[in-house]
Amino acid sequence: MKEIFVRRYDQKIPPVPLLDEARALLVIGLHADRRSVQDRARAKGMKIFFIDPEGLMENGTFKEYPIEGAREGDTIVRSEATPALQRLCKLLDVTL
């Protein structure tokens, strides 16, 4: 999958292209809060999937950090990105 980096402090709404053939938006990572991009995807009828452990390790302790942009009907996979994407590839029978 092609990554689109949206952590740009000089842009209020990152110019993320939403392809007409896309059926879902996959949001990966802590601070997965790009709500304007998610709102545009929802308006197009796309499903929103988050991959995020909803926290981080800080000084040896897991500190919870819930996703702020999640809405009812969204799917949240509470996992780090690498194992979640490896599992997704296996489920979809995708080889790298």
PAGUVO-536907 format. One line per field, with one value per residue: x, y, z of N, C-alpha, C in turn; residue number from 1. Coordinates in pm, 1 decimal. Example, Ala and Ser with C-alpha at 12.3 -4.5 7.8 and 13.67 -1.06 7.14 Angstrom:
<pts>
n.c1	(1319.0	1285.0)
n.c2	(-569.0	-225.0)
n.c3	(780.0	708.0)
ca.c1	(1230.0	1367.0)
ca.c2	(-450.0	-106.0)
ca.c3	(780.0	714.0)
c.c1	(1320.0	1290.0)
c.c2	(-330.0	3.0)
c.c3	(780.0	787.0)
mifi	(1	2)
</pts>
This chain:
<pts>
n.c1	(84.3	43.7	182.0	53.9	164.8	44.6	102.6	137.9	218.5	169.5	-61.6	-405.6	-603.4	-497.7	-401.4	-516.7	-560.9	-867.4	-947.5	-1181.7	-1246.6	-1184.4	-1284.2	-1249.2	-1081.2	-769.5	-631.1	-335.4	-156.0	-41.1	-190.9	-375.9	-556.1	-666.1	-912.6	-1050.4	-983.2	-1088.5	-1359.8	-1416.4	-1382.5	-1586.0	-1808.2	-1804.3	-1896.1	-1718.0	-1566.1	-1403.7	-1100.9	-898.4	-565.2	-409.0	-250.6	-374.3	-233.9	88.2	422.0	576.1	844.1	865.0	604.1	272.2	91.9	-229.7	-390.6	-645.1	-804.6	-909.5	-1061.8	-1232.0	-1546.0	-1886.6	-1936.9	-1692.0	-1392.7	-1167.1	-849.0	-669.1	-356.6	-4.3	133.3	291.6	249.7	-30.5	-70.2	69.0	-93.4	-330.3	-245.6	-205.8	-469.5	-587.0	-453.1	-221.3	99.7	425.2)
n.c2	(-118.4	222.0	476.0	771.6	1055.5	1250.8	1424.8	1723.6	2031.7	2276.8	2270.5	2278.2	2102.0	1813.4	1731.7	1467.7	1225.4	1073.3	797.3	714.6	443.6	336.6	174.0	194.3	361.4	340.5	402.3	450.5	442.1	612.3	905.4	911.9	1105.8	1250.4	1402.0	1555.6	1436.0	1183.2	1252.2	1335.8	1091.7	938.8	1080.4	1000.0	749.9	560.3	302.5	327.4	227.3	178.2	125.5	93.9	95.9	235.8	377.9	419.3	312.1	442.7	526.5	257.2	192.1	132.1	382.0	487.6	611.9	702.9	685.2	979.0	1048.7	843.5	704.0	587.6	277.1	268.6	70.9	-48.1	-165.6	-277.5	-269.4	-286.8	-151.7	-319.0	-606.1	-610.6	-542.3	-751.3	-965.0	-889.4	-906.7	-1183.8	-1274.9	-1175.1	-1314.1	-1207.9	-1172.7	-1056.2)
n.c3	(0.0	-71.2	118.5	265.6	395.3	654.9	857.3	874.7	980.1	872.9	732.0	752.0	657.6	537.9	203.5	115.0	-125.1	-215.1	-365.5	-623.1	-653.4	-408.3	-109.2	156.8	427.7	568.3	869.7	1028.7	1326.6	1622.8	1745.8	1546.2	1422.1	1214.1	1151.0	955.2	711.7	756.3	783.1	520.3	389.5	510.1	416.6	155.9	181.6	267.5	467.8	786.0	913.5	1188.4	1289.3	1575.2	1887.8	2083.4	2275.0	2436.3	2515.6	2793.7	2974.9	3053.8	3118.7	3008.8	2863.0	2830.5	2539.7	2396.5	2072.2	1925.4	1703.9	1630.3	1535.6	1581.5	1428.1	1304.0	1269.0	1504.6	1545.6	1795.7	1807.0	1733.1	1431.1	1250.6	1324.4	1290.7	1020.5	899.3	973.3	842.9	575.3	564.0	605.5	374.4	188.5	73.7	-54.1	14.1)
ca.c1	(0.0	116.9	161.1	38.1	200.5	-45.9	142.0	194.0	168.1	135.9	-184.9	-516.9	-663.9	-400.3	-460.6	-511.6	-654.2	-957.5	-976.6	-1321.0	-1263.4	-1153.9	-1402.4	-1215.9	-964.6	-693.4	-557.9	-238.0	-64.5	-75.7	-236.4	-448.0	-667.2	-688.2	-1057.7	-1102.6	-967.6	-1186.9	-1492.4	-1430.7	-1400.1	-1721.5	-1904.4	-1804.2	-1947.2	-1607.2	-1547.0	-1279.8	-1031.7	-782.6	-470.6	-346.1	-260.8	-442.7	-145.0	230.2	507.6	644.9	922.4	835.6	462.6	181.4	7.2	-343.0	-409.3	-754.9	-822.1	-1010.9	-1143.3	-1315.9	-1690.7	-1963.7	-1928.9	-1551.8	-1327.2	-1039.3	-765.4	-574.3	-233.6	100.0	109.9	354.1	176.4	-166.3	-62.9	107.7	-213.6	-419.9	-192.5	-232.8	-613.2	-619.8	-367.1	-130.5	239.6	512.8)
ca.c2	(0.0	347.0	557.8	915.2	1118.6	1363.8	1504.0	1849.2	2134.2	2397.6	2248.0	2241.4	1982.2	1752.9	1698.8	1323.3	1186.4	961.5	741.5	676.4	299.5	296.7	146.6	213.5	440.4	275.0	502.4	376.8	511.8	696.2	1036.8	890.2	1196.7	1337.6	1396.0	1613.0	1333.5	1079.7	1305.4	1330.3	950.8	899.3	1143.4	919.7	617.0	469.1	254.3	374.6	127.3	229.7	33.1	177.3	31.6	332.0	411.2	406.5	280.9	561.2	490.7	120.1	176.5	161.5	498.6	485.2	730.4	663.5	754.8	1083.3	1065.9	726.6	723.7	463.9	210.6	252.0	-48.2	-19.4	-282.2	-233.1	-342.2	-213.3	-158.3	-431.6	-732.0	-598.9	-547.0	-887.2	-1047.8	-850.7	-968.0	-1327.0	-1293.5	-1143.7	-1397.9	-1118.7	-1200.5	-942.3)
ca.c3	(0.0	-74.0	237.7	246.7	521.7	676.3	973.6	824.6	1070.5	799.6	657.8	838.2	600.0	447.3	72.9	93.6	-231.4	-188.9	-497.3	-643.1	-637.7	-270.7	-26.1	297.5	463.8	674.0	947.3	1108.8	1413.3	1735.9	1701.0	1420.0	1448.3	1099.7	1140.1	830.6	608.5	788.8	750.7	374.1	353.6	553.9	325.7	32.3	214.7	295.7	604.9	846.9	994.0	1261.4	1350.6	1677.2	2019.1	2170.6	2384.2	2408.2	2629.2	2842.7	3093.8	3091.6	3153.2	2898.8	2888.7	2738.5	2458.9	2306.9	1944.4	1940.7	1584.5	1600.4	1544.2	1579.1	1299.4	1266.5	1322.2	1569.4	1573.4	1898.9	1779.8	1663.6	1287.0	1180.5	1337.5	1236.6	874.5	862.0	987.1	734.9	451.3	570.1	585.9	236.5	104.8	1.6	-23.4	-12.0)
c.c1	(88.2	80.9	144.8	58.1	115.8	-8.2	215.0	135.2	126.3	6.9	-295.3	-583.2	-564.6	-467.3	-448.0	-610.8	-738.1	-1004.1	-1121.5	-1344.5	-1235.8	-1282.7	-1375.8	-1093.4	-898.2	-607.2	-466.3	-161.8	-125.7	-104.2	-305.2	-574.9	-694.0	-836.0	-1113.0	-1091.0	-1070.4	-1328.3	-1518.1	-1455.3	-1539.5	-1827.4	-1913.1	-1855.0	-1839.6	-1608.5	-1413.5	-1225.4	-910.0	-696.1	-389.5	-358.1	-336.5	-361.8	-1.1	305.2	584.1	712.5	884.5	691.2	376.7	88.4	-104.4	-357.6	-517.6	-760.2	-935.7	-1106.9	-1235.9	-1463.2	-1759.6	-1960.9	-1787.3	-1498.1	-1192.4	-970.0	-658.3	-447.9	-129.5	82.8	166.8	278.9	34.9	-165.2	-19.5	-12.8	-313.8	-374.9	-221.4	-381.0	-653.9	-539.8	-278.6	11.3	324.4	645.5)
c.c2	(123.8	429.2	704.1	980.0	1243.1	1450.4	1629.5	1963.1	2261.6	2383.9	2205.5	2113.0	1922.6	1708.3	1550.1	1287.6	1066.9	909.4	696.6	527.7	249.9	278.0	170.3	302.4	369.7	379.9	427.5	473.3	591.3	836.7	1023.7	973.9	1292.2	1337.6	1453.9	1513.3	1222.7	1126.8	1300.9	1186.7	902.2	956.2	1068.7	778.0	514.7	425.8	306.8	264.5	192.4	112.7	117.8	106.3	116.2	359.5	394.7	371.3	406.5	526.0	352.2	92.9	212.8	274.8	498.9	619.7	698.3	747.5	854.8	1089.7	950.6	759.6	588.3	406.1	194.4	122.8	-7.5	-151.5	-234.1	-316.4	-245.2	-240.0	-284.4	-562.5	-725.1	-608.1	-684.2	-980.5	-1017.6	-913.0	-1116.9	-1354.4	-1269.6	-1226.4	-1314.1	-1153.2	-1080.2	-989.3)
c.c3	(0.0	49.6	197.7	382.8	542.3	795.5	926.8	906.5	997.1	719.4	752.7	789.6	500.9	317.5	39.9	-16.7	-188.8	-324.0	-507.1	-619.4	-495.2	-191.4	121.4	310.7	579.7	741.1	1041.3	1197.3	1525.2	1683.5	1565.9	1423.6	1332.8	1063.0	1010.5	716.0	631.1	754.5	600.1	330.1	392.6	459.9	193.0	57.9	244.9	442.1	654.7	936.9	1057.7	1305.7	1447.5	1811.7	2121.3	2296.8	2341.8	2535.2	2667.5	2974.3	3146.7	3130.2	3033.2	2939.6	2785.2	2668.9	2355.7	2179.4	1960.0	1822.4	1551.8	1622.8	1544.6	1438.0	1247.6	1327.2	1379.4	1598.2	1670.4	1889.1	1726.2	1514.3	1222.1	1200.2	1280.2	1084.5	824.7	870.1	876.6	602.6	448.9	543.9	440.5	136.3	14.0	43.5	-63.9	-65.4)
mifi	(1	2	3	4	5	6	7	8	9	10	11	12	13	14	15	16	17	18	19	20	21	22	23	24	25	26	27	28	29	30	31	32	33	34	35	36	37	38	39	40	41	42	43	44	45	46	47	48	49	50	51	52	53	54	55	56	57	58	59	60	61	62	63	64	65	66	67	68	69	70	71	72	73	74	75	76	77	78	79	80	81	82	83	84	85	86	87	88	89	90	91	92	93	94	95	96)
</pts>
